[in-house]
Amino acid sequence: MEITIVEENQRLPQDAPTITAEETFQVAGESHYQAGLARLTGGPSGDGFRDDCTARLLPEPSNPHDPNAVAVYIGAEKVGHLGRDDAIEHRPAIDAAIAAYGAATVRATIKGGWDRGGGDTGFFGVELQLGVRPSVAVPGDTANRGDEPDEMGGNLPAIDIWG
């Protein structure tokens, strides 16, 4: 995935996700990655920031704190991790997407990052669309392909990996 730094009239990565789901949840540990989120968004502003993008999920089996850890990247910036239970629960979909496409990507939203002065500030946060039973897009499978691209610009077919 290409590095995208948000500046005037630029957008965050908008690739079609390889994993789709209806539910959203918060990425863990974003407070440790505020500098990278500021680079992606252009930094704190009076009204804060909210924009949709694509995040990449990357297993970290050599993570010293948790061998099941899954890092979350937007562009080249690491922005957090899946929570411990979420990483284990969603690993089958992540592994299937990596096997099929070489990457596990999901829809994401960066929000927050306001600075209204007088100490009224907020951290940036990241939400992912990755539900209880996500679907993984499969190359070459046109049976489930819609006629129109989805709102992120892609129309990858999806199958239910849960049987």
N, CA, C and O of each residue as an XYZ file, in Angstrom:
652
protein
N       0.845     -1.174      0.000
C       0.000      0.000      0.000
C       0.891      1.238      0.000
O       1.914      1.279      0.683
N       0.508      2.206     -0.742
C       1.270      3.435     -0.902
C       1.122      4.344      0.322
O       0.057      4.389      0.940
N       2.181      5.059      0.667
C       2.121      6.027      1.765
C       1.292      7.213      1.309
O       1.519      7.762      0.230
N       0.340      7.604      2.123
C      -0.465      8.771      1.802
C      -0.444      9.708      2.996
O      -0.916      9.346      4.074
N       0.081     10.875      2.824
C       0.069     11.900      3.852
C      -1.012     12.898      3.462
O      -0.995     13.442      2.358
N      -1.951     13.135      4.370
C      -3.059     14.027      4.058
C      -2.599     15.470      4.124
O      -2.167     15.955      5.170
N      -2.696     16.128      3.022
C      -2.473     17.558      2.938
C      -3.677     18.128      2.224
O      -4.619     17.392      1.930
N      -3.676     19.389      1.944
C      -4.804     20.006      1.280
C      -5.150     19.247      0.003
O      -4.282     18.990     -0.831
N      -6.431     18.891     -0.143
C      -6.973     18.211     -1.317
C      -6.433     16.796     -1.528
O      -6.518     16.280     -2.642
N      -5.886     16.158     -0.509
C      -5.453     14.769     -0.622
C      -6.390     13.887      0.185
O      -7.097     14.367      1.071
N      -6.393     12.591     -0.127
C      -7.244     11.622      0.554
C      -6.391     10.512      1.151
O      -5.262     10.285      0.716
N      -6.930      9.830      2.137
C      -6.292      8.658      2.724
C      -6.463      7.462      1.795
O      -7.248      7.539      0.850
N      -5.742      6.337      2.035
C      -5.875      5.157      1.176
C      -7.331      4.707      1.073
O      -8.021      4.600      2.087
N      -7.795      4.445     -0.136
C      -9.187      4.069     -0.378
C      -9.282      2.769     -1.175
O     -10.208      2.601     -1.969
N      -8.353      1.864     -0.977
C      -8.378      0.593     -1.692
C      -9.612     -0.207     -1.301
O     -10.133     -0.050     -0.197
N     -10.081     -1.066     -2.204
C     -11.196     -1.954     -1.879
C     -10.745     -2.916     -0.779
O      -9.662     -3.494     -0.876
N     -11.553     -3.093      0.257
C     -11.146     -3.998      1.341
C     -11.190     -5.455      0.905
O     -12.026     -5.832      0.084
N     -10.302     -6.269      1.441
C     -10.313     -7.703      1.174
C     -11.123     -8.448      2.230
O     -11.421     -9.631      2.059
N     -11.481     -7.769      3.317
C     -12.361     -8.321      4.351
C     -13.475     -7.304      4.550
O     -13.209     -6.120      4.756
N     -14.723     -7.763      4.490
C     -15.836     -6.851      4.706
C     -16.691     -7.332      5.872
O     -16.797     -8.532      6.124
N     -17.292     -6.393      6.572
C     -18.169     -6.705      7.697
C     -19.005     -5.480      8.011
O     -18.671     -4.370      7.596
N     -20.077     -5.676      8.733
C     -20.991     -4.593      9.065
C     -20.670     -3.924     10.396
O     -20.981     -2.747     10.574
N     -20.065     -4.633     11.324
C     -19.822     -4.103     12.661
C     -18.537     -3.287     12.715
O     -17.612     -3.506     11.932
N     -18.493     -2.341     13.653
C     -17.271     -1.559     13.850
C     -16.769     -1.753     15.270
O     -17.545     -2.012     16.190
N     -15.467     -1.625     15.432
C     -14.895     -1.614     16.772
C     -13.632     -0.777     16.780
O     -13.034     -0.513     15.737
N     -13.243     -0.370     17.955
C     -12.115      0.534     18.146
C     -10.788     -0.228     18.117
O     -10.669     -1.313     18.685
N      -9.808      0.351     17.453
C      -8.453     -0.187     17.466
C      -7.870      0.043     18.864
O      -8.168      1.054     19.501
N      -7.056     -0.874     19.334
C      -6.419     -0.740     20.651
C      -5.063     -0.057     20.515
O      -4.352     -0.261     19.530
N      -4.711      0.750     21.503
C      -3.373      1.312     21.598
C      -3.077      2.513     20.733
O      -1.908      2.851     20.543
N      -4.114      3.186     20.188
C      -3.835      4.340     19.319
C      -3.093      5.442     20.044
O      -2.393      6.232     19.410
N      -3.228      5.514     21.360
C      -2.548      6.588     22.103
C      -1.035      6.518     21.932
O      -0.345      7.526     22.082
N      -0.515      5.327     21.616
C       0.927      5.161     21.405
C       1.363      5.541     19.987
O       2.559      5.584     19.696
N       0.398      5.816     19.107
C       0.698      6.072     17.697
C       0.141      7.411     17.226
O      -0.168      7.572     16.046
N       0.011      8.363     18.129
C      -0.561      9.668     17.793
C       0.299     10.438     16.779
O      -0.243     11.159     15.941
N       1.612     10.296     16.844
C       2.483     11.008     15.892
C       2.203     10.539     14.468
O       2.120     11.358     13.553
N       2.058      9.227     14.269
C       1.753      8.695     12.946
C       0.369      9.107     12.478
O       0.182      9.430     11.304
N      -0.601      9.100     13.380
C      -1.948      9.543     13.016
C      -1.951     11.025     12.656
O      -2.676     11.444     11.754
N      -1.148     11.813     13.354
C      -1.040     13.241     13.017
C      -0.426     13.422     11.628
O      -0.835     14.315     10.885
N       0.555     12.583     11.268
C       1.136     12.672      9.926
C       0.098     12.332      8.864
O       0.066     12.958      7.804
N      -0.744     11.352      9.137
C      -1.766     10.948      8.182
C      -2.857     12.000      8.001
O      -3.382     12.178      6.902
N      -3.189     12.687      9.077
C      -4.339     13.600      9.052
C      -3.968     15.062      8.864
O      -4.843     15.889      8.606
N      -2.701     15.393      8.986
C      -2.294     16.797      8.942
C      -2.220     17.419     10.321
O      -1.906     18.602     10.449
N      -2.506     16.636     11.361
C      -2.394     17.118     12.735
C      -3.717     17.585     13.306
O      -4.716     17.679     12.594
N      -3.715     17.881     14.619
C      -4.937     18.346     15.279
C      -5.456     19.644     14.666
O      -4.690     20.460     14.153
N      -6.768     19.812     14.732
C      -7.402     21.028     14.232
C      -8.546     21.401     15.171
O      -8.945     20.607     16.023
N      -9.057     22.585     15.013
C     -10.115     23.064     15.888
C     -11.349     22.183     15.885
O     -11.948     21.944     16.933
N     -11.732     21.701     14.716
C     -12.928     20.871     14.604
C     -12.634     19.382     14.664
O     -13.558     18.568     14.674
N     -11.372     19.021     14.704
C     -11.016     17.613     14.682
C     -11.032     17.066     13.271
O     -11.087     17.822     12.301
N     -10.986     15.761     13.161
C     -10.824     15.090     11.884
C     -11.741     13.888     11.852
O     -11.947     13.236     12.876
N     -12.288     13.591     10.707
C     -13.050     12.358     10.484
C     -12.980     12.044      9.000
O     -13.404     12.844      8.166
N     -12.439     10.870      8.673
C     -12.383     10.476      7.275
C     -12.295      8.959      7.197
O     -11.686      8.313      8.049
N     -12.910      8.407      6.165
C     -12.861      6.977      5.907
C     -11.636      6.654      5.079
O     -11.180      7.471      4.279
N     -11.107      5.457      5.276
C      -9.920      5.018      4.555
C      -9.865      3.498      4.592
O     -10.825      2.846      5.003
N      -8.759      2.944      4.167
C      -8.523      1.510      4.214
C      -7.355      1.233      5.155
O      -6.314      1.885      5.082
N      -7.544      0.260      6.033
C      -6.473     -0.151      6.954
C      -6.012     -1.554      6.582
O      -6.791     -2.371      6.089
N      -4.751     -1.813      6.824
C      -4.151     -3.131      6.568
C      -3.907     -3.815      7.906
O      -3.391     -3.194      8.835
N      -4.273     -5.085      8.012
C      -4.086     -5.876      9.228
C      -2.912     -6.815      9.000
O      -2.910     -7.601      8.053
N      -1.920     -6.730      9.866
C      -0.686     -7.492      9.682
C      -0.355     -8.286     10.946
O      -0.011     -7.693     11.969
N      -0.454     -9.625     10.893
C      -0.095    -10.434     12.060
C       1.361    -10.188     12.461
O       2.233    -10.010     11.610
N       1.602    -10.180     13.764
C       2.946     -9.979     14.322
C       3.312    -11.156     15.234
O       3.314    -11.008     16.456
N       3.619    -12.324     14.654
C       3.918    -13.494     15.489
C       5.150    -13.328     16.360
O       5.298    -14.052     17.344
N       6.042    -12.397     16.031
C       7.236    -12.180     16.855
C       7.047    -11.043     17.861
O       8.015    -10.608     18.485
N       5.826    -10.560     18.024
C       5.554     -9.506     19.007
C       5.889    -10.040     20.402
O       5.343    -11.065     20.810
N       6.778     -9.361     21.142
C       7.210     -9.878     22.448
C       6.108     -9.873     23.506
O       6.225    -10.580     24.507
N       5.053     -9.102     23.313
C       3.974     -9.014     24.299
C       2.841     -9.996     24.031
O       2.123    -10.391     24.950
N       2.683    -10.396     22.746
C       1.574    -11.267     22.379
C       1.853    -11.892     21.010
O       1.827    -11.186     20.002
N       2.117    -13.191     20.954
C       2.409    -13.834     19.665
C       1.207    -13.857     18.719
O       1.365    -14.127     17.529
N      -0.005    -13.574     19.244
C      -1.205    -13.508     18.409
C      -1.518    -12.081     17.964
O      -2.567    -11.844     17.367
N      -0.633    -11.133     18.242
C      -0.886     -9.726     17.945
C      -1.114     -9.499     16.451
O      -0.495    -10.139     15.601
N      -2.025     -8.564     16.160
C      -2.285     -8.140     14.788
C      -2.190     -6.618     14.765
O      -2.991     -5.929     15.397
N      -1.207     -6.099     14.033
C      -1.006     -4.651     13.925
C      -1.968     -4.078     12.887
O      -2.380     -4.761     11.949
N      -2.312     -2.803     13.080
C      -3.178     -2.078     12.154
C      -2.363     -0.949     11.534
O      -1.791     -0.124     12.247
N      -2.311     -0.916     10.206
C      -1.578      0.111      9.466
C      -2.541      0.879      8.575
O      -3.466      0.306      7.998
N      -2.313      2.174      8.472
C      -2.964      2.998      7.458
C      -1.825      3.637      6.678
O      -1.001      4.358      7.241
N      -1.786      3.364      5.376
C      -0.610      3.751      4.608
C       0.591      3.042      5.226
O       0.520      1.846      5.510
N       1.680      3.754      5.437
C       2.876      3.168      6.041
C       2.912      3.342      7.551
O       3.869      2.919      8.199
N       1.872      3.965      8.124
C       1.872      4.274      9.560
C       1.173      3.186     10.367
O       0.026      2.834     10.089
N       1.864      2.662     11.359
C       1.226      1.773     12.319
C       0.380      2.647     13.235
O       0.875      3.619     13.805
N      -0.923      2.293     13.379
C      -1.832      3.130     14.158
C      -2.399      2.418     15.378
O      -3.184      3.010     16.119
N      -2.024      1.165     15.603
C      -2.501      0.420     16.769
C      -2.505     -1.065     16.485
O      -1.848     -1.547     15.563
N      -3.266     -1.780     17.304
C      -3.397     -3.235     17.195
C      -4.856     -3.621     17.395
O      -5.645     -2.857     17.952
N      -5.202     -4.822     16.932
C      -6.471     -5.397     17.352
C      -6.330     -5.776     18.822
O      -5.242     -6.147     19.263
N      -7.406     -5.688     19.576
C      -7.380     -6.172     20.954
C      -7.038     -7.657     20.966
O      -7.224     -8.343     19.961
N      -6.538     -8.159     22.095
C      -6.102     -9.566     22.169
C      -7.192    -10.542     21.723
O      -6.934    -11.415     20.894
N      -8.400    -10.404     22.259
C      -9.484    -11.319     21.896
C      -9.899    -11.134     20.442
O     -10.180    -12.112     19.749
N      -9.938     -9.881     19.972
C     -10.305     -9.613     18.578
C      -9.298    -10.227     17.619
O      -9.679    -10.760     16.577
N      -8.018    -10.158     17.958
C      -6.981    -10.717     17.083
C      -7.174    -12.221     16.913
O      -7.054    -12.744     15.805
N      -7.468    -12.906     17.993
C      -7.682    -14.360     17.922
C      -8.964    -14.667     17.157
O      -8.982    -15.558     16.307
N     -10.036    -13.934     17.455
C     -11.329    -14.188     16.824
C     -11.306    -13.969     15.314
O     -11.918    -14.733     14.568
N     -10.609    -12.935     14.861
C     -10.630    -12.574     13.444
C      -9.467    -13.149     12.648
O      -9.365    -12.905     11.445
N      -8.600    -13.900     13.286
C      -7.426    -14.432     12.599
C      -7.777    -15.317     11.403
O      -7.074    -15.248     10.395
N      -8.841    -16.157     11.458
C      -9.161    -16.956     10.247
C      -9.447    -16.078      9.024
O      -8.989    -16.392      7.925
N     -10.183    -15.003      9.196
C     -10.482    -14.112      8.066
C      -9.231    -13.380      7.598
O      -9.026    -13.197      6.399
N      -8.398    -12.964      8.543
C      -7.158    -12.260      8.202
C      -6.232    -13.186      7.404
O      -5.693    -12.796      6.369
N      -6.058    -14.405      7.894
C      -5.197    -15.370      7.204
C      -5.749    -15.714      5.815
O      -4.979    -15.846      4.863
N      -7.079    -15.859      5.690
C      -7.682    -16.170      4.390
C      -7.468    -15.025      3.399
O      -7.178    -15.269      2.228
N      -7.608    -13.799      3.851
C      -7.401    -12.644      2.965
C      -5.938    -12.548      2.533
O      -5.648    -12.258      1.372
N      -5.026    -12.789      3.461
C      -3.598    -12.747      3.114
C      -3.269    -13.848      2.109
O      -2.504    -13.621      1.172
N      -3.842    -15.041      2.296
C      -3.598    -16.139      1.357
C      -4.160    -15.821     -0.027
O      -3.536    -16.143     -1.038
N      -5.330    -15.193     -0.079
C      -5.973    -14.913     -1.359
C      -5.384    -13.700     -2.067
O      -5.239    -13.711     -3.289
N      -5.044    -12.654     -1.319
C      -4.640    -11.380     -1.920
C      -3.245    -10.903     -1.542
O      -2.717     -9.975     -2.155
N      -2.650    -11.529     -0.542
C      -1.362    -11.043     -0.067
C      -1.505     -9.930      0.953
O      -0.501     -9.404      1.434
N      -2.748     -9.557      1.296
C      -2.987     -8.503      2.286
C      -4.394     -8.641      2.851
O      -5.327     -9.030      2.148
N      -4.527     -8.319      4.115
C      -5.837     -8.249      4.766
C      -6.145     -6.777      4.985
O      -5.500     -6.113      5.795
N      -7.143     -6.266      4.252
C      -7.497     -4.857      4.371
C      -8.969     -4.721      4.732
O      -9.803     -5.527      4.319
N      -9.274     -3.685      5.510
C     -10.636     -3.432      5.963
C     -10.940     -1.942      5.860
O     -10.029     -1.119      5.774
N     -12.210     -1.607      5.867
C     -12.603     -0.203      5.940
C     -12.277      0.318      7.323
O     -12.398     -0.402      8.315
N     -11.867      1.562      7.384
C     -11.504      2.180      8.656
C     -11.941      3.637      8.650
O     -12.167      4.226      7.593
N     -12.055      4.204      9.828
C     -12.343      5.620      9.992
C     -11.382      6.185     11.025
O     -11.272      5.660     12.133
N     -10.687      7.255     10.660
C      -9.870      8.005     11.617
C     -10.733      9.170     12.079
O     -11.340      9.865     11.264
N     -10.783      9.378     13.387
C     -11.568     10.506     13.895
C     -10.924     11.067     15.148
O     -10.066     10.436     15.765
N     -11.353     12.258     15.508
C     -10.821     12.918     16.704
C      -9.736     13.901     16.333
O      -9.746     14.476     15.245
N      -8.798     14.092     17.249
C      -7.673     14.972     16.986
C      -8.025     16.442     16.988
O      -7.509     17.203     16.170
N      -8.892     16.853     17.890
C      -9.226     18.274     17.943
C      -8.321     19.014     18.916
O      -7.781     18.431     19.856
N      -8.173     20.274     18.678
C      -7.452     21.173     19.584
C      -8.172     22.516     19.530
O      -7.938     23.337     18.642
N      -9.046     22.711     20.498
C      -9.871     23.920     20.533
C      -9.260     25.011     21.407
O      -9.873     26.052     21.643
N      -8.041     24.754     21.884
C      -7.374     25.725     22.744
C      -7.798     25.558     24.193
O      -8.785     24.885     24.489
N      -7.051     26.169     25.084
C      -7.369     26.106     26.511
C      -7.316     24.708     27.088
O      -7.980     24.428     28.086
N      -6.542     23.826     26.483
C      -6.419     22.461     26.986
C      -7.501     21.515     26.503
O      -7.492     20.340     26.869
N      -8.439     21.995     25.687
C      -9.510     21.150     25.148
C      -8.985     20.429     23.909
O      -9.135     20.911     22.787
N      -8.366     19.265     24.129
C      -7.772     18.491     23.045
C      -8.274     17.055     23.097
O      -8.740     16.590     24.137
N      -8.177     16.367     21.987
C      -8.575     14.969     21.931
C      -7.618     14.163     21.078
O      -7.085     14.655     20.084
N      -7.405     12.917     21.477
C      -6.575     12.004     20.701
C      -7.284     11.625     19.405
O      -8.507     11.706     19.299
N      -6.489     11.211     18.426
C      -7.033     10.571     17.240
C      -7.396      9.140     17.614
O      -6.718      8.519     18.433
N      -8.451      8.620     17.024
C      -8.850      7.235     17.209
C      -9.113      6.598     15.864
O      -9.294      7.293     14.864
N      -9.136      5.271     15.837
C      -9.381      4.534     14.605
C     -10.430      3.474     14.880
O     -10.311      2.702     15.832
N     -11.457      3.440     14.044
C     -12.466      2.390     14.073
C     -12.308      1.530     12.831
O     -12.023      2.030     11.743
N     -12.499      0.225     13.011
C     -12.435     -0.716     11.887
C     -13.791     -1.346     11.663
O     -14.549     -1.547     12.612
N     -14.105     -1.657     10.426
C     -15.282     -2.467     10.121
C     -14.804     -3.902     10.005
O     -14.249     -4.311      8.986
N     -15.025     -4.639     11.048
C     -14.610     -6.038     11.109
C     -15.506     -6.705     12.129
O     -15.254     -6.613     13.330
N     -16.544     -7.372     11.668
C     -17.558     -7.900     12.566
C     -17.285     -9.314     13.024
O     -16.190     -9.850     12.858
N     -18.312     -9.899     13.604
C     -18.220    -11.238     14.175
C     -17.997    -12.287     13.096
O     -17.253    -13.244     13.309
N     -18.634    -12.120     11.936
C     -18.500    -13.083     10.840
C     -18.141    -12.344      9.562
O     -18.986    -12.190      8.680
N     -16.903    -11.885      9.450
C     -16.523    -11.156      8.235
C     -16.469    -12.073      7.024
O     -16.344    -13.290      7.157
N     -16.564    -11.478      5.848
C     -16.417    -12.199      4.587
C     -15.088    -11.802      3.964
O     -14.620    -10.676      4.136
N     -14.492    -12.729      3.247
C     -13.226    -12.465      2.573
C     -13.473    -12.489      1.075
O     -14.064    -13.431      0.548
N     -13.021    -11.455      0.396
C     -13.138    -11.404     -1.056
C     -12.217    -12.440     -1.665
O     -11.122    -12.674     -1.155
N     -12.645    -13.062     -2.747
C     -11.858    -14.117     -3.379
C     -11.590    -13.756     -4.839
O     -12.530    -13.487     -5.588
N     -10.308    -13.747     -5.258
C      -9.988    -13.404     -6.642
C     -10.653    -14.361     -7.628
O     -10.665    -15.573     -7.416
N     -11.203    -13.811     -8.698
C     -11.766    -14.629     -9.752
C     -13.178    -15.124     -9.502
O     -13.798    -15.663    -10.419
N     -13.706    -14.964     -8.307
C     -15.061    -15.411     -7.989
C     -16.024    -14.283     -8.323
O     -16.063    -13.270     -7.626
N     -16.800    -14.454     -9.387
C     -17.715    -13.391     -9.792
C     -19.153    -13.676     -9.387
O     -20.037    -12.870     -9.680
N     -19.414    -14.789     -8.728
C     -20.782    -15.149     -8.372
C     -21.425    -14.120     -7.452
O     -22.625    -13.866     -7.560
N     -20.652    -13.523     -6.549
C     -21.199    -12.567     -5.600
C     -20.855    -11.131     -5.953
O     -21.100    -10.229     -5.152
N     -20.295    -10.897     -7.125
C     -19.868     -9.553     -7.512
C     -21.090     -8.697     -7.834
O     -21.959     -9.104     -8.604
N     -21.147     -7.499     -7.232
C     -22.221     -6.566     -7.544
C     -21.938     -5.840     -8.842
O     -20.794     -5.781     -9.292
N     -22.971     -5.293     -9.439
C     -22.806     -4.544    -10.681
C     -22.135     -3.206    -10.451
O     -21.450     -2.695    -11.338
N     -22.320     -2.634     -9.276
C     -21.788     -1.311     -8.975
C     -20.683     -1.412     -7.933
O     -20.759     -2.252     -7.037
N     -19.659     -0.571     -8.035
C     -18.633     -0.547     -6.986
C     -19.248     -0.125     -5.659
O     -20.230      0.617     -5.628
N     -18.661     -0.605     -4.555
C     -19.137     -0.164     -3.243
C     -18.657      1.256     -2.981
O     -17.982      1.851     -3.821
N     -19.005      1.800     -1.818
C     -18.685      3.193     -1.529
C     -17.191      3.467     -1.420
O     -16.784      4.628     -1.439
N     -16.370      2.440     -1.306
C     -14.921      2.618     -1.243
C     -14.294      2.460     -2.623
O     -13.073      2.541     -2.757
N     -15.116      2.234     -3.657
C     -14.585      2.166     -5.008
C     -14.295      0.770     -5.503
O     -13.864      0.609     -6.645
N     -14.512     -0.244     -4.692
C     -14.220     -1.604     -5.116
C     -15.481     -2.421     -5.271
O     -16.537     -2.040     -4.766
N     -15.384     -3.520     -5.951
C     -16.515     -4.435     -6.055
C     -16.011     -5.871     -5.997
O     -16.431     -6.717     -6.787
N     -15.115     -6.137     -5.066
C     -14.574     -7.475     -4.921
C     -15.662     -8.422     -4.438
O     -16.452     -8.052     -3.569
N     -15.722     -9.636     -4.980
C     -16.698    -10.607     -4.511
C     -16.323    -11.084     -3.114
O     -15.158    -11.018     -2.722
N     -17.295    -11.558     -2.377
C     -17.035    -12.039     -1.023
C     -17.680    -13.393     -0.809
O     -18.737    -13.682     -1.369
N     -17.044    -14.220      0.001
C     -17.624    -15.493      0.384
C     -17.633    -15.578      1.900
O     -16.859    -14.906      2.582
N     -18.508    -16.402      2.407
C     -18.593    -16.607      3.841
C     -17.609    -17.725      4.204
O     -17.818    -18.883      3.839
N     -16.539    -17.375      4.920
C     -15.517    -18.383      5.267
C     -15.926    -19.226      6.466
O     -15.201    -20.138      6.864
N     -17.086    -18.923      7.042
C     -17.491    -19.596      8.272
C     -18.362    -20.807      8.001
O     -18.710    -21.530      8.935
N     -18.731    -21.055      6.728
C     -19.451    -22.258      6.354
C     -20.906    -22.224      6.522
O     -21.585    -23.208      6.226
